[in-house]
Amino acid sequence: MTKRRTDEEPETVQGLKSVIRLNKYLADAGICSRREADRLIESGVVEINGVVVTELGTKVGPNDKVRYGGESLKREKLKYVLLNKPKGFISTSDDPLDRKTVMSLVENACKERIYSVGRLDRNTTGLLLFTNDGDMAKRLTHPKHGVRKLYHVTLDKALTKNDMLQILKGVELEDGIVQPDKIDWVEDVESKNEVGIELHSGKNRVVRRIFEHLGYQVEKLDRVVFAGLTKKDIPRGKWRLLSDKEVDMLKML
């Protein structure tokens, strides 16, 4: 039987070789968030050293062997990669239709397995975060945390003042009302068909649907801010690793 470590045992703080909770180990391995990991543990699909573990709070040491779904897991170093997504790439790991995916753009970013935090549709450009930190990914995509997203929208015609006020009040879509935090015309664009819109909704294609609901077509959509991160110094189609300061900022959201 594998040794069960209780909550009273001290955890060492020597990086990834420390003794940690099993749910955090699963999250760090990129399987899921810690909350979801608790459900996996309780369902009896996780093994430590060949023994099924169902007790929440179980600890894992550096020499323990953890298996899930028949595969051995490795607690990876946490990585955070920020991509400036170009048009024409879909936000999935692979595609049966053999279309270009965002994973091909970040395949050389790190040796760890990373996944996109949320998605941008094929024709949307801009910021997309990748990580193997399951807890952070869950936090950044959950509506209750109100993660700020700012989009630069180019429309097929000028946005009227009345429609802008209507959007600010809230637009009722088929899956509920969406109310942006801010919206305004882009400065120095006389045609008034370019708009900045800030919101924290995680609904699918929500920006496009807001404007389509009011009779506009979105010609270009670019996410320029995500959770306080910007596109500064990231050319289209390129990526960079987050700094420690940026990671700490995301953990405080």
SULFENRA-V461950 format. One record per residue. PSI is psi as a letter, one per 30 degrees, with the letter a starting at -180 (999 if undefined). Layout:
PSI + PSI
//
This chain:
k + k + k + k + k + l + f + f + k + k + k + l + h + i + b + f + g + l + k + l + k + e + e + e + e + e + e + f + f + g + e + a + l + e + e + e + e + e + e + e + e + f + f + g + g + k + k + k + h + g + k + k + k + f + j + k + f + k + l + k + l + f + f + k + j + k + k + k + g + f + k + k + l + k + j + l + k + k + k + j + k + k + k + j + k + l + k + g + k + l + h + l + e + l + k + f + g + h + l + k + l + f + f + f + f + g + f + g + e + l + f + l + k + l + l + k + j + a + l + k + l + e + g + k + l + a + k + k + k + k + l + g + j + e + e + e + e + e + e + f + f + k + e + f + f + h + k + k + k + k + k + j + k + k + l + f + l + k + k + l + e + e + e + e + e + e + e + e + f + k + k + j + l + f + g + l + k + k + j + l + e + l + k + l + k + k + k + g + j + f + f + g + g + k + k + k + k + k + l + g + k + g + k + k + h + e + e + e + e + e + e + e + e + g + g + l + k + j + e + k + k + k + j + f + k + j + h + f + k + l + g + k + g + j + l + k + f + l + l + l + k + k + l + e + e + e + e + e + e + e + f + f + 999
//
